Amino acid sequence: MAKLHAKVVIVNRHDVLITSANLTGHGLGRNLEIGRRAYGKPAEDAADHFDELIKAGTFQPVEWGSIS
């Protein structure tokens, strides 16, 4: 079973944020967390990668607003 620990946000295939940060007490105050934001081609490449993972059945898409 595949797992993704990194947190990834891709916006319109042109802006991507990949981070290890957790929104917990340790994640916000005690751990050393790091992230990277990128625009353009790196964001498009990340979006393509996730599209392939979805196509392969590794990940399932979730529509924004459908998460409760």
Buried (B, 14 or more C-beta within 10 A) or exposed (E): EEEEEEBBEBEEBBBBBBBBBEEEEEEEEEEEEEEEEBEEEBBBEBBEEBBEBEEEEEBEEEEEEEEE
